[in-house]
Amino acid sequence: MNAFTRRNFLIGVGGAAAGIAAVGLVGCTASTSSSATGTASAATATLSFDGATWSYDETNDVYYQLGRFYVAKPQASDYETLGVYVPGKYLTATKNSDGTYSATVNASGSVGDYTAATAPIVFPVNTPGYAAQKPPSSYSYDDVSAYLKEGFVYVAAGLRGKDSNTDSYSGNAPWGVTDLKAAVRYLRYNADLIPGDKDAMFVFGHSGGGAQSAVMGSSGDSELYTPYLEAIGAATKDASGAALSDAIAGAMCWCPITNLDWANAAYEWNMGQFSTSGTRAAGTWTKAYSDDLSAAFAGYINDLGLTASGKKLVLAKSDQGSYLAGSYYEHVMSVIETSLNNFLSDTTFPYTPSNSFMAGMGGGAPAGSGGAPSGDMPSGGAMPSGGAMPSGGAMPSGAPSGGAMPSGGAGGSESSTESVTYDTVDDYIDHLNSDSTWVVYDAASHTATVTGLAGFVTSQKNPSKGVGAFDAPDRSATENVVMGLNTAGLHFAQVSKDVIAANEDAYAKLTDWSDDYAASQYTSDFAKTDSVGKDVAYRTDMYNPLYYLSDHYDGSASSTVAPHWRIRTGIMQGDTANTTEINLALALAAHGVDHVDFATVWGMGHTMAERTGDASTNFIAWVKEAVA
C-alpha cells in the first residue's frame, strides 16, 4: 500500500469506528488434514484469543487454530467461529504437555517480503448465491499453502447465509456480512496475539461471495450494522478503550451479484429487452413488465450521476429498442468492445475453447469450510476456462463449447460438449456474426468494433432468468430469500413495486397475471421487520455497495471504503447484467478510490474469470502489489 493511500485509509478507520457501544489443538505434521480438537462451546465464548493452544504442522512450518469464537454472544455456534493459519516464522512457540503450543509473535521472523507485522491477511468469502460459509473443521495445508508460502496470514471465518436458517437463528441479509465484520474486529481486538498487518486485510469471493466482498469493502464502519454487531457481541473497543474498526484494505470481487435494489430493471434493459420467449413472450404481462422495467432503468441511470472522463453518463431514447443511446450506452459498448479486443490480443489462433467449465471457484477453502456448492474458493490450482451456458436457452454463439448452467446466481455444475476449433481470427469473427453482423474486424489494426448491444446479447449473453430476475413476482428468486425472513422470501425491490403499481390495471388484462403479483404484496412485505427490528429497505441498503459510494443514496460518505479493489467478471454470464460490475467500478472511481482494477473477460461466464493465468495466483499478485 503506497504511503498516500495507507495514510488516508488509517485516518478513515480511526474516524469512523466510534458509533458502536463497547461490549480463545493438537500438533500435526501431516500435509493433508487433521480434525479440529479443543473447540470451545458457545457458553464459554470469549473475545480473547488463547495464544497457548496453537496446533503445529511441523512438516510445513504452519501454526493454526480452529474453532475460535469471534463474538462474545454467538447466535449460530456452528458458524460463528474461525480458523487462523500462520507461517511458522511469525511465532515463537513452546510445546505444551498436551501437544499444543504456547506462542508469541516473533517480530524478527520473515517469509519472503513480509514479517509478522507486515504480512497481509486474507479472508475467503465462499458464499455462492449468498449461501453460508462453514468454518473449517479440520486442517489441510494444501488448501492454504499458496497463501502461506507467500507470507500471508489466512483467516477462514464461518459466515451465515440464506441456507443457514434455523428455529434459533437466521442467515438472511445482513448476517453474512455482519459475521465477517465481527471476524475482522476480532483480529484487531487480538492484534498483539495474532500475526499480520491488521491494516492490510483483504477479502475475496465469487458470485454471492463477490457481492459480499463488495459490500464488505464499501461499508467499513457503517452505523447501519451497529445493532446487528451489538446483538452478537462483536468486539467494538480495544484494551485501551479505543474504537475498533471493521474497515478493510481491499476487496477482490469475481462476478459480484449485487446492486439488488435495481437489479430487476438492469437485467431487462441489458438483456431482457432482446428476448421474445418464456416470460418475455408477446402477450404476457411479464413482457409488458420487462419493457417497463427497462424504461425505469434509464431513469435510474440518469439520476445516478455516474461519470467517465468527466462526462456525465446518461441513457437516451432510441429509434429501436429501449434507451439504446446516450453516453451511458456508449460507455457500456466500450467495455464490451474492450473485452473482445483484449481476448483477441490474448489469444493465439488456432483457438479451441475449453470443453469443460465450472461455474464456481476452482479448488476449495480450508477443509470443512464453505457453503453449498462446495469448491468455490481458490486454493492455488489452475483456473478452469470456458463459458457459462444460460440455463434457459442455447449456448451463446462463439462461446467456449462447454458450459456450466448457472441457477439463481449460485455456482453451477460441470458439463462438456464437443469442442470447435477456430483456425483464424476471421473464422472466429465469422462465427460471432453467424446470425447477424454485430462485430466488424479490421485486420490491418487487429481490432474489432462492436456495433450494438442487441447483437452482442443475442449472440453472447442470453438471459438465463425470467422477468423479475432477482425479486421474482412469486418471491421464488434466490435473492428473495436472501432479503427474506428465515426461509420465507420477501419482496424488496422498490422499482418493481412502483412499476407494478403504475401499470397493474394493464397487466391484469394480459396473459398469466395473478393478483398474487399485485403491488399490495410488496407493500405488505416492506412492512415486515427482522429480529433487530429493521425492515427490508434498511437491509437492502446495507447490502448495496452503491448505497455507500454514490451521492444518489443517503449513505454516501457514511462509511470507510477500502482503498484497493479488483473486479473481474465473465462477460457472457446470464446471471446478472453487465451494468452491475460497470456501475460498481464507476461509482468507486467517482468516490475517489484510485486503485480500481476492473476488467470483463471475454469467453467466460459466471466464474472466477481471468484474462490470463489462474485466479488465485493473480489475486495473490494483486495483494502483494497493493501492500507494496
N, C-alpha and C positions, 0 to 999 in steps of 0.2 A: 504494500500500500504506500503510495508516494506521500511525502510529508504533508502536502496541502490537503489531500483527501483524508488522510488519517486524522489530522488535527480537527478538521471540521466534523468528522464523524464522532470523535470523542466529545467535542463540545456539545453536539446534538444529544448524545447519550446522557451526558451529565445534566442537561437542562430539561429533559422530557420525562424523566423517570419518577418524579415525585408525587404522581397522582394517586398512588395506591397505599393504603394504610399498612403498618407492619403486621406482622404475624410472628445413613451409614454404610475364598474358595480353594479350592484346593489346587496346589501346584500341579502343573501339567507340562509334559514335554512333547506331546503329540502335535503334529502339524495339521491334523484333521479336525477332530472335535471332541469335546467332553461336555457332560451335562453340568448345569449350574447347581451349586450347592450353597447352603448357608443363606438363602434368600430370606429377607425379613418379612414379617407379616404386616398387614395394614394397621393392625393395632399398635405396632411399635414403629410406625413410620416416623422418620425424623429428617429434617433438612440437613443434618450434619453428615458429612461423608466420613466413613471409617477408613483411615489410612493404614489400619492394622489387619485388614482382611483381603489383601490383594492375592490373586492367583498368578502363577508364573508359567509361561511357556518357555522353558529353558532352551529348547531347540531353536526357536526363532527370536528369542530375547524380547518377549512381549509380556507386560503386566496387564491384567484385566480384572474388572469386577462386573458381575452381572446381578440383576435383581435389586438394584438400589432405588428405593423410592425417591422421586424428585419433588414430591409435595408432602406437606405435613398432614393433610386431610384427604387422602385419596378417595375418590368416588368409585374408581374402577381399579381395584388392586391387581387385576390380571393384565392391565395395560400401563398403569402409571409408574413404571419402573424403567430403568435404563441400563445399558451396558456401556462401559468405557474401556477403550483399548489404547494402550500407551506404549511407544517404543521403550525398551528396557533402559536405554541410555539416559532417559529422563528421570529415573528414580534411583535412589539408593535404598536398598532393602536388606532386611534381616529375616531369615526364615523362622517362623514360629513353630512351636511343638506340634501343632495340628496340621502342619504342612502349608499353611497360608503364610503371607509375608507382611511384615510391617515396613512401610516405605515412606520416605520423604522425598520431596522434589530435589533433584540433583541439578543445581544451577549450571554446572560446568559440562554436563552431558550434552552431546550434539549428535544429530543424524542429518547428513547432507548439509543443507543450508541453514538448518534450524537448531535451536536449543529448546530446553523446556519452557523458556519464557517467550519464545518467538514462533513456536510451531502453530500452524493453522489448525483449527478444529473443524471437522466436517460432520454434519448431521444428515443421514439419508432420510428422505420423506417418501417412503414406499407405500403410497396410498392411491392406487389407480381407482378412478371412479369415486374419489373421496372415501375410500374404504379405510378400515382401521389398519394400523401397523402394530403387530405384536412385538413386544420387547424380546430380545434374544434370550433363549432358554438354554443354550449350550454354546460352547466356544468352538470356532473354526478359524484357524489362521488364514486359510485360503480365501475366505470371504473378505478379509480386511487387509491382506498383505500388500496390495497395490498402494494403499494409502500410508501404511506404517513404514514401508520401505522408503518412502519419500520424506519421512519425518513428521507426518501428520498425526494428530490425535483424532481418533474415530469414536463418535458417540452415537449409539443407536437407542433412541427413546421409543418406548411404546406410546402409541397415539390412538385415541378413539376415532371411530369413523361411522359412516352410515350403516355399517353392518355389525356394529357392536352395541346395539340397543338391548337392554335387559329390563327386568322389572325394577332394578335398583339404580340403574344409571342409563344415560342416553349418550349417543355418539353423534347426534346431529350437529350441524354448524351452530356454534363456533368451537366445539370441544376439541377437535383435532388440532387446530392452531393454538388454542388455549394451552393444551398439554405441551405442545412444542415450545411455546413461550416459557412455560414453567420449567422445562428442562434446561433451557438456556439460562434462566435466572439461577437455577440450582448450581450450574457450573460457576457462575460469578460469585455466588454465596460461598462456595468452597474453593475459591480461586487459589488459595495457598496450598491446597492438598492435591489438586488435580493439575497436571502439567498442561501447557498450551496457552496460546495468546487469546485471552477472553475478548479482545477487541478485533480478533481475526476469525470469527465464527461464520461458517458458510453452510447453507442448506442446499440440497439438490434433490429434484424429483421429476417425475414424468406424469403427464395426464393430470388426474386429480392431485397427484403429488407435486407436479409442476405448478398447479394452481395454488396449492397451499404454500409452496415455496415462495411464490409471488406475493401472496398475502403476508407471509412472514417478513419478506423483505421490505414491504411497503408500510407495514402497520406498527413499526417499532414503538413501544411505549404508548400506544393509543389508549386513551382512557375508556374507550368502548369495552375493552377487555377487563377493566378493573373488577366489576362484580363477579366475573367468572373466575379470575385468578384468586380472588379472595375466597370463593366458595371451595376451592381445593387446597387452600393453604400454601400457595406458591410463595417462594422467597421474595420479599419486597425490599428489605433493608439488609445491609451487611453488618458486621460486628460493631462497626463504629456508628451505626445508625444512618449511614448514607443510603440514599435510594438506589436500588438495583434496577438495571435496565434489561429489557428483552430485545433490544435492537441488535441487528446482526450486520456483518460487513458485506455479505454478498449472497445472491440467490442465483442458482442455476435452474432454469425452468425449461424442460422439454415439453412441448405441446400443452401448455397450461390451459385447462378448461376453466376459464374464469370470465369476469365481467358479466356475471349471470343476470344482472338486472335487465340488460338489453340484449342478451344472447339470443332470445327468440327472434327478435327483429333483425339482428345482424345476420343470422342464418338465412333468413328469407331473402334479404337483399343480396347477399353474396352468392347464394346457391339456389334457394328455393324458387326464385322467380324464373329460373330457366328449366324447371321440371314441369311435366304435364301428366304425371302418373301418380297413382296412390292417393295420398291425401291432398295432392295438388292437381288432381284431375278436374277438368271443367265441370261445372255444375254442383260441385261440393261446397259446403260452407267453408271448409278449410282452405280451399283455393282462394276464395274471397278474403279470408283471414290472412293468408300468406301475402296477398297483394297489399293489404292494409298495413301489415307489419313492416313490409319492405318500405313503404312510403313513410311510415313513422320513423324508421331508422334514419332517413335523410334529415328529419327534423332534429333528431338527437345529435347527429354528427355536426350539424350546423350550429347547434348550441354548445357543443363540447369545447370548441375553441382550440382544437389541435392545430399545430403549425409545422411547417417543414421549410427550412431555408428562409425563415422569417415570413413566410406566406401562410395566411390562414387557409385551412383545408375545409372545403365545403362540397356538398353534393348539389347538383342542379338537375332540373327536369331534362329528359332526353326524348328524342323523337321515337326511339324504340326502347322498350324495357323501362324499368323503374329507376329513375335517377342515376342513369349511367353516364353522367357528365359532371364536370366541375373539378376543382383542384384535388379534392379527396379521391375521387375516382382515378384521376391521373396518377396520384401517389400509389394507390393500390396496384395499378397496372405496372408502375415502375418496379415495385417489389417483385411482382410475378416475373417480369422480364429479366430482372437481375438474377433471380433464382435460376431461370432457364440458361442464361448465359454463363453463370457460374458452373452449372452442370456441364455445359459444352466445353468449358475451359478445363474442368477437372477430369473429363472422361476421355479415355483413349479408345478409338474405334479400330477394329470391330468391337461392338459393345453388346454383351449379353447380360441382361438384367438377372439378378439372383432369382432362383426359383423357390426360395423359402424366405419367410418373413415372420417375425414375431412382433405383434403389436404390444410391446412392453419392453422393459429394460432387460438386457442380457445379464446373465449371472444371478446373484442373489444377495440379499442383505445378510448380516450375521445369522448363523444358524438359529432357527427357531423364531426368527422375526419376520415381519412383513405381513401385509394383508392378503386378501384374495383378489385376483390371481397372484400366485407367488412368482418369483423370478423376475421382479420388476426393478431391481437395483443393480447398478454396475458393480462388478467385482474384479475388474481388471481384464475380463475376457474380451474377445473380439466383438465388434458391433455387428449385429445382423443387418443385412442390407435387403432392400426390396421395397415394396409399396403396399399400402393398405387397400383392401378391397371394400368398397362401400357395402354395408350389409343389406341394403335394399336395392341393389342393382348390379349391373355388369361391371367388370373391371374397366377402369378408365383406359381410353386409347393411349398407347405409348407408355403405359405403366409397366414397371417391373412385373414379370409374368407370374410371380407368386404373390399371394396376398393373404393377410390375416383379416378377418372380418370383425371390425370393432363393434361393440354394442354398448350403447348408453354411456359413452365417454370412458368406460373402463378399458383395460387391456383386452387382448384377444388371444386366440389360439393359432398355432402354426398351421399353414396349409401350403400346398405347392401345386403348380401346373406345369405344362410343357413350356420350356423356355424358347425365346426367339432371339436371334442374333441380328443386329443391325450392322451391316458392313461399313457404312459410311455415315457421316453426319447427314447427308442428303437423304439417305434411306430413313433415318430416324425422323427427320422433319416431315418427309412424305407420310410417314405413319401417323404423326401427330395431326396432320391435315387430311387424314383419310375420309373424314365425314364432312369437314368444311375447312376452308382456308382461314386460319387464325394466327399462324406463325409465318413470318417472312424471313428467310435466311439470306444473308449477304456473305457469300463465300470469300470475297476479297478481304473483308474485315473480320470474318469469322464471328459475326454477331447475329443474333436473332431479334426480331421485333414482334411483340405480341400485340395483335390488332384489336382485341376486345375481350371483355370478361366473359361474355356468353360462350365464345369458342373454347376458352380455357376450362370453364366449369363443365361444359358438356363433354369435353374430352378427358379431363384430368381430375375433376373434383365433384363427382356426382353426390348429391345429398344422401346420406345414409340414415337420416332420421326424418320422421314426419313433421308436419307443421305443429308448432309448439314443441320444438326440439328439446328444450330444457325445462320449461314449465308447461307440461302437457295439459290439454283440455281435461283429461280424466285423471290428472295427477300421477301418471304412470312413469314419468321420466326419472332417471337416476337422481337428478338434482331436486325433484320434488321431495324425495326422502332426505336428501342432504339438508334441505331447509325445513324439513318437517318436524314432527314431534314424535320421538321414538320411532316406531315402524310406520307410522301414518304419514303419507306425503301431504304437503301443503302447497297451495299456490303462493308464489312470491313475486311475480313479475308485474309491476305496476303498469307497464306498457301494454301487457296482454289484457289486463282488466280494462284499461282505458279504451283500447281498440274494440273490444267486445261490447263494452257499454255503449259506444257510439254507433255500433252497427248491428246490434242484436236483432232488431226487427228484420233487417235484410237477411241476416244469416239464417233466421228461423224459417225462411221460405226456401232455403236451399237443401240439398241432399245431406243426410247424415247429421243434421243438427239435433241436439237434445238440450232440454232445459238444464241438464246437469252441467252444461258448459257455460251457463249464464254468468254475467258479471257478479251477480249476488253471491256466487260460490267463492269468488275471490274476496269479496268484502267480508264474508264470514271467516275465511282463513286468515285474513290480515289482522283480525281482532284477537286471535289466539296468542297466548304467551307461553314461554317455556318456564322451566323451574326457577330461573333467575328473574322472571317477570318481564322479559323482553319479547317484543313481537317480531314477526318475520322481516319487516322492513329494517329494523335495527340490525338483525343478524345478517341480512343480505348486504348491508353496508359494511359490516365487519369483514365479510369475505370478498370484498370488491377492491382490488388494488387501486383502481382509478378513483375510488372514494377518497383516498389519501393523497393522490397525485394531481388531480385535476381541479381547477378552480370552479368547474361546473358543479362540484359536490360540496356539501357543508364541511366535509372532513379534510379539505385541502389544508396542508401545512399544520395538521394536528398530530403528526407522528414523526419519528426519526426514520428516514428512508435509508436503506442500505446504499452505500456508495458504489457498489460493484454489481453488475448484472450481466448474465449470459443467457440469451433466449434462443432456442432452436426449435424449429417445427418442420415436420414433413408437410410440404405444400399440398400434397394430394389428399390429406386426411378429410374424411367426411364427417368427422366428429365435432368440428367447430368451424366457424368462419375464419378466413384469412385475417379478417379485421381484428380478431381477438388479440393476437400477438402484435400486429401492426400498431394497434391503438396503445397497447402497453408500452411498446418501445417509444412511441411518440410522446406519451404522457410522461415517461421518465425523463426524456430529454427536455421537455417543457418545464419540468420540476427542477431542473438544474443538475441532474445526475449526469456526470461527464463520462462515466465508464459504462456504456451500454453496448454490449457485443451482441448484435441481433442478426440472424440470418434464417431464411427459409430454405429448405433443402429439396431440390427437385427430385422426383422419382421416388420419394418416400412418403409414407402416410403417418399413421398415429404411432410413432415410435420415438426412440431416442435418436433422432435424426442428426447426422453429422455429414458435412460435405466430404470430408476425408478422415481417415483414421477411425479409432473407436472412441466411444463416448467417455468411458472412464479415464482413458489417457488424456483426452482433450480437456476434460473437466479438471483433472489434477494440474495440467499445464496452466490452465487459466487461473486457478487459485494461486499457484506459485507466482505468476505474473502480477496478480492483484496485490499480493503482500510484499512484493519486491520493493 
